[in-house]
């Protein structure tokens, strides 16, 4: 189990590094170009590339963050076992649900 979590953490870190770089680059481009929030929503509405990119971003976060938090809690507290794993699985589901709702909301706005 630990090896699988280790590999999942590293694989999602790679995806997140690329996604964050693209995301920040897009923000810088938009800010320098004077693009408004309304224009951004106009460009992302119905854009499948946007939805797929940010959907992948959300999935990577929903996997990566709970594994990292699990490692921190395991190292800094006495919380161990099934209850820790279940709590962080729930946290992952919350991140995934909220993130996908945001992607869907912007895509269909």
N, C-alpha and C positions, 0 to 999 in steps of 0.2 A: 504493500500500500504506500509506504513512504517513497519508494522509487517512482511510482506512478505520479504522486503529488509533486515530487521534485521535477520530473519531466514536464508535467503540465504547467508548473510555475515558470520554468525556463522557456517553454514554447510560447506561452502567452506573453511573457516579457518581451520576446522578439516581436510579436504582433503589435504589442502596445508601443514599443519604441518607434516602429514605423508609423503607426496610426497617430500617435501624439505629434510626431514631426510633421506629418501632413496636416493635421488639425491646426497646429500652431502656425504653420506656413500659410494656411488659408486665412486664418484670423489676421495675420500681418498684412496679407494682400488686401483683404477687405477693408481694414482700417486705413491703410495708406491710400486706397482707391476711393475712400469716402463712401463706401457702400452702406446703405441704411439697413436696419433690421427688416423693413418691409421688402426691400430688394433681395435680401438674402432668402427670406421666406418664399418670395416669388421664384427664385432660382431653384430652391430645394423641393418645392411642391411637385409631387409626381415624378421626381427624379430617382429612378431605380438605382443608379450608381451611388447617389447619396445614401439611400436607405440600406443598401448592401454594405457600404463602407462603415457607416455608423452602427449597423447591426452587428457586424463583426467586432467592432470596437467594444460594444456593450457585452458581447459574449466573452471576449477576452478579459474584460474587467470583472465580470461575474465569476470567472474561474480564478483569476490571478489574486484578487484582493482577499477572498476568504482563506485561500491557502496561506498567504503571507500573514494574515491576522491569526490564523491557527498556530503558525510557528511562533509568533510573538507571544500569544497567550500561553502556549505550552512552555516557553522559556521563562516567562516572567511570573507565572502564577502556578498554582497547584491544580488547576483545572485540567483534567485529562479524560480520556475515554469517550464513550459513545455520546454523552450529553454535549461535549464540546463539538464533536463532529456534526451532530444533528443541529446544534445552534448555528454553526457556520454554513451548513447546507441550507438552512432557512435563510440566512443572510444572503447567500448566493442567489437564491430564488427571488428574494426581494430586489436585489440589484438588477437581476435579469428582467424582472417584470417592470420595474420603474423605468429602466433604460429603454426597453423595447416600446413601452408606452410613449416615451418621448420621441423616439425615432418615428413611430407610426403617426403621432400627432403632427410632427413637422412634415412628414411625407404626404399626409392627407389634408393638411391645412388649406 
